[in-house]
Amino acid sequence: MYPYGLVGNCQISALISKKGSIDWLCLPRPDSDPVFGRLLDVDGGHFSISLATHDVDVTTQYYLANTNILITEIRGSNNERFRITDFCPRFEQYGRMFRPMSLFRIVEPISGSPFIRVSCKPITGWKKDEAKFIRGNSHVRFEFREDNLRLTTNMPLTYLCEESPFALKEKLYFGLTWSSAIEEDLIQVCERFFQHTQDYWKTWVKHCSIPSLFQAETIRSALALKLHCYEDTGAILAALTTSLPEEPGVERNWDYRYCWLRDAHFLLSAFHNLGHFEEMEGFLKFFLGIAQKFEISKDRLAPVYTLSQGLPLPEIRHSIWRGYNGYGPVQTNNQAAEHVQNDVYGEMVLTLAPIYFDERFVHLRTKDHENLLANLARNCACSISQPDAGLWEVRSGWQEHSFTNLMNWAGLERTLRIQNNGHLKLSQFNAKDAQDQAFAAVEKAAREGSIRNGPNDTSFDSALSLATILRFPREKLCLATVRDIQKHLALGTSRPQSSFFYRYIRNDDFGKPSSAFVICSFWLAQALARLGYKKEASDILEDAIQASNHLGLFSEHYRPHSRTQLGNFPQAYSHVGLINAAFAVSPPWSEIL
């Protein structure tokens, strides 16, 4: 399992190891070059606080309850113990959200006489050059990229600069800031920021709606999902890392620090279930911006966009990086942005549909947005039965995909309901005929009673369990599809019937997948719950939670037999799946209280 915790504030994010080392931090944005990148290479830079003897007996890592404040406790063989508290400040100040590009660390002795060593070794980016430092009065400044990273501390700078071991006798404070300085008293700033940040997260959780079952897991997933929001533009990243291998040695290593259209509807569904309107509105505005650019340019919608609505191109391989545990390649940007994925039009309609179904978004019901939605629906109609790369972004051998037809059916079905509710009055588009055409295209790919990957490909695909979730109106066909996915795509056994599933087991550009795709378990649970099999769905969800690490964080892929997390981490999509499935399997609170 990945031995890392996540901290952040919706502006920056970092991964901190169970040993107390910041091994991943990109600045000034989550998709920028790394400042600390030891996650992907032992020489990739880090900020570690460790026992000087390296004689560690036990490490414990946990979050303060209902917050994104991470605690790491380290105990030596002689019972000397100390604690590291890590957080990125986030709280309301002067009528707006304060989320600086800063990370704070508080180090305090617990017992014994721990001798510790502090090592702060930032790098200048993908070239992996060590950043040179300039020593100040109570800080060291690292200058690179025409900017600076500053570490302010109350520890002796001699020990810091020379990485000398010393006895930890009192609380130490560290403020890591990008392009800014801490002018006030460090201790007062750190303690004040800590208290305000703790209060913010606890209040945010109090404002969450939660299901009656799997409450702790849902709260942790909600907090993790929130950290994938890049609040400045409203984007939500698929993951906060790049190049963590889906399958070691097979080169399935991708940069996921971007925003995928295919995730949008499900992300909004999760925040809707949680009752958080602010994140929904920010995300909707982000996608409206993308859709309006598409409207003006008349280009095809790309599957994936950067945090600033650009395309993450070209894909670049960084050959001097070894990769996670030596499994390269390390890559940035994502060539999937060049793919034709015809499902994106249906997904965009699904994403924007809440504007016309939810009265809280009435201010977004404009003539321009109606025209935009109508044009997206027209593109749904034009995309039916057309070959594309599909949901899983196959890089060669494009074909007609049932998932694409299903998503375009769903987009057209929502468009028709929006029209029937009195909107899109000026549009001459006949959504009913196009919806019937998409419906027929999905049915055409059915074999032996279940939906297959496409009319010319009878293989199974776990994404087709979404037919039930999207309310495709053939319950018998949907149930048979779910049962065939359970039968043919299961791997590992934790109960008589497995709770982990391949995306598919057909050959793609890199062979056949050999690990479970985590969200598939949550899709199956949600689908079975909708079909009335809530006990079975709850059992699958209970098993699938085993795929999380010691902090309740999920990766993209998982091998149940070895309990190995794979792929980028944490993965927003996996946490979205848990949230939506937990709400689906839970009885209403009126039956619990």
DRENTOR-481888 format. One record per residue (C-alpha): residue in three letters; z, x, y. Coordinates in steps of 0.2 Angstrom, whole numbers, padded with zeros to 4 digits, always signed. Example, Ala and Ser with C-alpha at 12.3 -4.5 7.8 and 13.67 -1.06 7.14 Angstrom:
2
ALA+0039+0062-0022;SER+0036+0068-0005;
//
This chain:
593
MET+0000+0000+0000;TYR-0003+0006+0018;PRO+0013+0014+0024;TYR+0011+0008+0041;GLY+0018-0004+0054;LEU+0008-0011+0069;VAL+0014-0011+0087;GLY+0004-0017+0103;ASN+0004-0028+0118;CYS-0014-0036+0118;GLN-0020-0021+0128;ILE-0017-0006+0116;SER-0011-0005+0098;ALA-0004+0009+0087;LEU+0000+0012+0069;ILE+0016+0020+0065;SER+0020+0027+0047;LYS+0035+0025+0037;LYS+0040+0043+0041;GLY+0040+0039+0060;SER+0024+0046+0065;ILE+0011+0038+0077;ASP-0005+0041+0067;TRP-0017+0030+0075;LEU-0019+0026+0094;CYS-0035+0024+0104;LEU-0035+0024+0123;PRO-0038+0016+0135;ARG-0045+0002+0123;PRO-0042-0002+0104;ASP-0061+0003+0102;SER-0060+0019+0112;ASP-0059+0037+0105;PRO-0043+0041+0096;VAL-0028+0050+0105;PHE-0019+0051+0088;GLY-0030+0050+0073;ARG-0020+0057+0058;LEU-0024+0041+0049;LEU-0041+0048+0046;ASP-0038+0066+0046;VAL-0023+0078+0044;ASP-0029+0087+0059;GLY-0033+0071+0069;GLY-0018+0071+0080;HIS-0001+0063+0079;PHE+0016+0060+0088;SER+0029+0063+0075;ILE+0048+0062+0075;SER+0055+0069+0059;LEU+0070+0078+0050;ALA+0068+0096+0054;THR+0072+0100+0035;HIS+0059+0088+0029;ASP+0072+0084+0016;VAL+0070+0065+0017;ASP+0079+0054+0005;VAL+0075+0037+0011;THR+0065+0029+0024;THR+0066+0010+0029;GLN+0054+0001+0041;TYR+0056-0016+0048;TYR+0052-0027+0063;LEU+0066-0034+0074;ALA+0066-0053+0069;ASN+0052-0063+0076;THR+0045-0048+0087;ASN+0032-0035+0086;ILE+0046-0021+0089;LEU+0046-0009+0075;ILE+0061+0000+0068;THR+0060+0015+0057;GLU+0076+0022+0049;ILE+0076+0039+0041;ARG+0090+0046+0030;GLY+0091+0064+0024;SER+0098+0070+0007;ASN+0115+0073+0016;ASN+0116+0056+0022;GLU+0111+0061+0040;ARG+0102+0046+0047;PHE+0093+0041+0063;ARG+0083+0027+0070;ILE+0066+0026+0079;THR+0062+0010+0089;ASP+0044+0008+0094;PHE+0036-0005+0106;CYS+0023-0008+0118;PRO+0029-0017+0134;ARG+0024-0035+0136;PHE+0032-0048+0147;GLU+0029-0059+0162;GLN+0031-0051+0179;TYR+0027-0057+0196;GLY+0018-0072+0189;ARG+0006-0062+0177;MET+0007-0054+0160;PHE+0013-0036+0161;ARG+0005-0026+0147;PRO+0003-0008+0152;MET-0006+0006+0142;SER+0011+0012+0137;LEU+0021+0015+0121;PHE+0040+0018+0121;ARG+0050+0026+0108;ILE+0069+0026+0107;VAL+0078+0038+0095;GLU+0096+0037+0091;PRO+0108+0045+0078;ILE+0116+0033+0065;SER+0127+0044+0055;GLY+0129+0063+0050;SER+0121+0077+0060;PRO+0103+0075+0059;PHE+0092+0089+0065;ILE+0075+0083+0071;ARG+0059+0090+0076;VAL+0047+0081+0089;SER+0029+0085+0088;CYS+0016+0077+0100;LYS-0002+0083+0097;PRO-0015+0072+0105;ILE-0033+0075+0103;THR-0047+0073+0115;GLY-0057+0061+0104;TRP-0070+0061+0090;LYS-0073+0080+0093;LYS-0055+0082+0087;ASP-0051+0095+0100;GLU-0032+0097+0103;ALA-0028+0092+0121;LYS-0020+0105+0131;PHE-0004+0101+0140;ILE+0004+0105+0157;ARG+0023+0105+0158;GLY+0031+0096+0172;ASN+0050+0093+0176;SER+0053+0079+0164;HIS+0036+0076+0156;VAL+0021+0085+0149;ARG+0004+0079+0154;PHE-0012+0080+0143;GLU-0028+0080+0153;PHE-0045+0075+0145;ARG-0059+0063+0147;GLU-0056+0064+0166;ASP-0040+0055+0164;ASN-0023+0060+0157;LEU-0010+0055+0144;ARG+0008+0058+0150;LEU+0024+0059+0139;THR+0040+0057+0149;THR+0056+0061+0140;ASN+0075+0065+0142;MET+0074+0077+0128;PRO+0074+0096+0132;LEU+0055+0100+0136;THR+0058+0117+0128;TYR+0061+0109+0111;LEU+0046+0098+0113;CYS+0034+0111+0119;GLU+0039+0123+0105;GLU+0042+0110+0092;SER+0060+0117+0089;PRO+0072+0109+0078;PHE+0088+0102+0087;ALA+0103+0092+0084;LEU+0101+0073+0088;LYS+0118+0069+0097;GLU+0113+0055+0109;LYS+0099+0043+0112;LEU+0082+0050+0116;TYR+0069+0041+0126;PHE+0050+0043+0126;GLY+0038+0035+0137;LEU+0019+0038+0133;THR+0008+0032+0147;TRP-0011+0033+0150;SER-0017+0036+0167;SER+0000+0032+0175;ALA+0017+0040+0178;ILE+0035+0033+0176;GLU+0043+0035+0193;GLU+0059+0026+0190;ASP+0074+0032+0179;LEU+0066+0033+0161;ILE+0082+0027+0152;GLN+0083+0012+0164;VAL+0065+0008+0162;CYS+0065+0009+0143;GLU+0080-0002+0141;ARG+0074-0015+0153;PHE+0056-0015+0145;PHE+0064-0016+0128;GLN+0074-0031+0132;HIS+0061-0040+0141;THR+0048-0037+0127;GLN+0060-0043+0114;ASP+0063-0059+0124;TYR+0045-0061+0126;TRP+0041-0061+0108;LYS+0055-0072+0102;THR+0050-0085+0115;TRP+0032-0084+0109;VAL+0037-0087+0091;LYS+0048-0101+0097;HIS+0033-0109+0104;CYS+0023-0108+0088;SER+0021-0123+0077;ILE+0025-0117+0059;PRO+0022-0125+0042;SER+0036-0131+0031;LEU+0032-0118+0018;PHE+0029-0099+0019;GLN+0037-0099+0036;ALA+0042-0081+0037;GLU+0025-0075+0031;THR+0016-0087+0044;ILE+0027-0080+0058;ARG+0023-0062+0054;SER+0004-0066+0052;ALA+0004-0075+0069;LEU+0013-0060+0077;ALA+0000-0048+0069;LEU-0015-0059+0074;LYS-0008-0060+0092;LEU-0010-0041+0093;HIS-0028-0042+0088;CYS-0031-0051+0105;TYR-0038-0041+0118;GLU-0032-0051+0132;ASP-0042-0043+0146;THR-0058-0051+0140;GLY-0051-0064+0128;ALA-0059-0056+0113;ILE-0051-0055+0096;LEU-0054-0040+0085;ALA-0058-0041+0067;ALA-0046-0026+0064;LEU-0038-0012+0074;THR-0045+0002+0064;THR-0061+0010+0058;SER-0067+0018+0042;LEU-0052+0014+0030;PRO-0062+0014+0014;GLU-0065-0003+0005;GLU-0068+0007-0011;PRO-0064+0025-0010;GLY-0079+0037-0013;VAL-0092+0023-0012;GLU-0095+0025+0007;ARG-0090+0007+0011;ASN-0082+0013+0027;TRP-0085+0003+0043;ASP-0079+0001+0061;TYR-0071-0016+0063;ARG-0064-0014+0081;TYR-0076-0028+0087;CYS-0078-0047+0087;TRP-0087-0056+0074;LEU-0095-0073+0077;ARG-0092-0078+0059;ASP-0073-0076+0061;ALA-0072-0087+0077;HIS-0070-0104+0071;PHE-0057-0099+0058;LEU-0047-0089+0072;LEU-0047-0104+0083;SER-0041-0115+0069;ALA-0027-0103+0066;PHE-0021-0103+0084;HIS-0024-0122+0084;ASN-0012-0124+0069;LEU+0000-0113+0078;GLY+0000-0123+0093;HIS-0005-0109+0105;PHE-0018-0115+0118;GLU-0018-0100+0129;GLU-0026-0089+0115;MET-0039-0102+0111;GLU-0044-0104+0129;GLY-0046-0085+0131;PHE-0056-0084+0115;LEU-0067-0099+0120;LYS-0071-0092+0137;PHE-0076-0075+0128;PHE-0088-0084+0117;LEU-0095-0095+0131;GLY-0099-0079+0140;ILE-0109-0072+0125;ALA-0118-0089+0122;GLN-0123-0090+0140;LYS-0130-0072+0140;PHE-0140-0077+0124;GLU-0146-0093+0134;ILE-0152-0082+0148;SER-0160-0068+0138;LYS-0167-0080+0124;ASP-0163-0066+0112;ARG-0156-0069+0095;LEU-0137-0070+0094;ALA-0130-0054+0086;PRO-0117-0056+0072;VAL-0104-0044+0081;TYR-0100-0039+0099;THR-0089-0027+0108;LEU-0074-0032+0118;SER-0085-0032+0133;GLN-0098-0043+0125;GLY-0110-0028+0122;LEU-0117-0023+0105;PRO-0108-0009+0095;LEU-0124+0002+0093;PRO-0129+0014+0087;GLU-0118+0017+0072;ILE-0112+0035+0072;ARG-0105+0046+0058;HIS-0092+0059+0063;SER-0095+0072+0050;ILE-0080+0083+0055;TRP-0068+0070+0050;ARG-0061+0070+0032;GLY-0057+0051+0031;TYR-0042+0042+0025;ASN-0035+0052+0010;GLY-0051+0062+0011;TYR-0062+0047+0008;GLY-0075+0048+0021;PRO-0086+0044+0030;VAL-0078+0041+0047;GLN-0089+0030+0058;THR-0090+0021+0074;ASN-0100+0006+0080;ASN-0107-0005+0067;GLN-0126-0007+0062;ALA-0122-0025+0057;ALA-0126-0029+0076;GLU-0144-0027+0072;HIS-0144-0039+0057;VAL-0151-0057+0057;GLN-0137-0068+0052;ASN-0143-0086+0054;ASP-0125-0093+0050;VAL-0120-0088+0068;TYR-0127-0103+0076;GLY-0117-0115+0066;GLU-0102-0104+0069;MET-0104-0104+0087;VAL-0106-0123+0087;LEU-0090-0124+0077;THR-0081-0112+0089;LEU-0086-0122+0105;ALA-0084-0140+0097;PRO-0065-0140+0102;ILE-0071-0142+0120;TYR-0077-0159+0116;PHE-0064-0164+0103;ASP-0048-0158+0112;GLU-0044-0166+0129;ARG-0035-0150+0135;PHE-0052-0142+0137;VAL-0060-0156+0148;HIS-0062-0143+0162;LEU-0075-0134+0151;ARG-0086-0149+0149;THR-0100-0145+0161;LYS-0118-0149+0161;ASP-0122-0130+0157;HIS-0111-0130+0142;GLU-0119-0146+0136;ASN-0136-0138+0137;LEU-0129-0123+0129;LEU-0122-0133+0114;ALA-0138-0142+0112;ASN-0148-0126+0111;LEU-0136-0119+0099;ALA-0139-0134+0088;ARG-0158-0132+0089;ASN-0156-0115+0083;CYS-0145-0121+0068;ALA-0160-0133+0064;CYS-0173-0118+0065;SER-0162-0107+0054;ILE-0161-0119+0039;SER-0168-0110+0023;GLN-0173-0095+0033;PRO-0169-0078+0025;ASP-0156-0067+0032;ALA-0143-0054+0029;GLY-0130-0067+0025;LEU-0111-0068+0028;TRP-0108-0051+0019;GLU-0121-0041+0029;VAL-0131-0035+0015;ARG-0142-0021+0023;SER-0157-0024+0012;GLY-0165-0038+0001;TRP-0163-0052+0014;GLN-0165-0070+0006;GLU-0160-0088+0009;HIS-0141-0090+0008;SER-0132-0106+0004;PHE-0118-0100+0016;THR-0130-0100+0030;ASN-0136-0117+0026;LEU-0118-0123+0025;MET-0113-0116+0042;ASN-0128-0124+0050;TRP-0125-0140+0042;ALA-0107-0140+0049;GLY-0113-0135+0066;LEU-0126-0150+0066;GLU-0113-0162+0059;ARG-0101-0157+0073;THR-0115-0159+0086;LEU-0119-0177+0079;ARG-0101-0182+0081;ILE-0101-0175+0099;GLN-0116-0185+0103;ASN-0108-0200+0095;ASN-0093-0198+0106;GLY-0104-0199+0122;HIS-0108-0181+0126;LEU-0125-0172+0126;LYS-0132-0188+0133;LEU-0147-0179+0141;SER-0152-0169+0125;GLN-0167-0176+0116;PHE-0162-0166+0100;ASN-0161-0176+0084;ALA-0145-0169+0076;LYS-0146-0182+0062;ASP-0162-0177+0054;ALA-0158-0158+0056;GLN-0141-0162+0047;ASP-0149-0170+0033;GLN-0161-0156+0031;ALA-0147-0143+0030;PHE-0137-0155+0018;ALA-0153-0155+0006;ALA-0154-0136+0008;VAL-0136-0134+0002;GLU-0139-0146-0013;LYS-0155-0137-0018;ALA-0145-0122-0022;ALA-0133-0131-0034;ARG-0134-0126-0052;GLU-0124-0133-0066;GLY-0114-0144-0054;SER-0109-0130-0042;ILE-0116-0122-0026;ARG-0123-0105-0029;ASN-0127-0090-0017;GLY-0145-0097-0014;PRO-0159-0107-0022;ASN-0166-0091-0029;ASP-0150-0083-0033;THR-0138-0091-0045;SER-0124-0079-0043;PHE-0107-0085-0037;ASP-0100-0082-0019;SER-0081-0085-0014;ALA-0087-0090+0003;LEU-0094-0106-0004;SER-0076-0112-0006;LEU-0077-0116+0012;ALA-0088-0131+0009;THR-0072-0141+0006;ILE-0064-0134+0021;LEU-0079-0138+0032;ARG-0079-0156+0025;PHE-0095-0155+0016;PRO-0096-0173+0009;ARG-0099-0170-0009;GLU-0081-0169-0016;LYS-0086-0167-0034;LEU-0099-0153-0030;CYS-0085-0145-0019;LEU-0072-0145-0033;ALA-0085-0139-0046;THR-0089-0124-0034;VAL-0071-0120-0032;ARG-0068-0120-0051;ASP-0083-0109-0054;ILE-0077-0097-0041;GLN-0060-0096-0050;LYS-0068-0094-0067;HIS-0081-0081-0063;LEU-0075-0071-0048;ALA-0056-0069-0052;LEU-0049-0052-0056;GLY-0032-0046-0061;THR-0019-0058-0068;SER-0002-0063-0061;ARG-0002-0080-0068;PRO-0012-0088-0082;GLN-0025-0090-0069;SER-0029-0076-0057;SER-0025-0078-0038;PHE-0036-0064-0032;PHE-0055-0065-0031;TYR-0071-0054-0028;ARG-0082-0059-0013;TYR-0096-0058-0026;ILE-0100-0047-0041;ARG-0119-0045-0038;ASN-0126-0028-0034;ASP-0127-0025-0015;ASP-0132-0009-0005;PHE-0118+0001-0013;GLY-0117-0007-0031;LYS-0104-0020-0036;PRO-0088-0023-0027;SER-0072-0017-0037;SER-0058-0025-0027;ALA-0052-0042-0021;PHE-0056-0048-0004;VAL-0040-0054+0002;ILE-0045-0070+0012;CYS-0054-0077-0003;SER-0037-0081-0011;PHE-0032-0090+0005;TRP-0049-0099+0006;LEU-0046-0105-0012;ALA-0028-0111-0009;GLN-0034-0120+0007;ALA-0048-0128-0002;LEU-0038-0134-0017;ALA-0025-0141-0005;ARG-0038-0151+0003;LEU-0044-0157-0014;GLY-0027-0163-0018;TYR-0021-0149-0029;LYS-0007-0143-0018;LYS+0005-0136-0032;GLU-0009-0125-0038;ALA-0014-0120-0021;SER+0004-0116-0017;ASP+0005-0105-0032;ILE-0011-0095-0027;LEU-0004-0093-0010;GLU+0013-0087-0017;ASP+0004-0074-0028;ALA-0008-0068-0014;ILE+0006-0064-0003;GLN+0009-0049-0014;ALA-0006-0041-0006;SER+0004-0038+0010;ASN+0013-0021+0013;HIS+0032-0018+0016;LEU+0030-0026+0033;GLY+0020-0042+0028;LEU+0004-0034+0035;PHE-0013-0037+0025;SER-0028-0027+0023;GLU-0046-0033+0020;HIS-0047-0028+0002;TYR-0034-0027-0012;ARG-0033-0021-0030;PRO-0019-0031-0039;HIS-0018-0020-0055;SER-0012-0005-0045;ARG-0006-0014-0029;THR-0017-0004-0018;GLN-0023-0010-0001;LEU-0040-0005+0004;GLY-0052-0008+0019;ASN-0047-0009+0037;PHE-0029-0013+0041;PRO-0022-0024+0048;GLN-0036-0036+0045;ALA-0036-0051+0057;TYR-0046-0062+0045;SER-0033-0060+0031;HIS-0019-0065+0042;VAL-0029-0080+0048;GLY-0032-0085+0030;LEU-0014-0085+0026;ILE-0009-0095+0042;ASN-0022-0109+0038;ALA-0018-0109+0020;ALA+0001-0111+0023;PHE-0002-0126+0034;ALA-0014-0133+0021;VAL-0002-0132+0007;SER+0014-0137+0016;PRO+0021-0155+0016;PRO+0024-0163+0033;TRP+0041-0159+0041;SER+0046-0177+0039;GLU+0046-0174+0020;ILE+0057-0159+0022;LEU+0070-0163+0036;
//
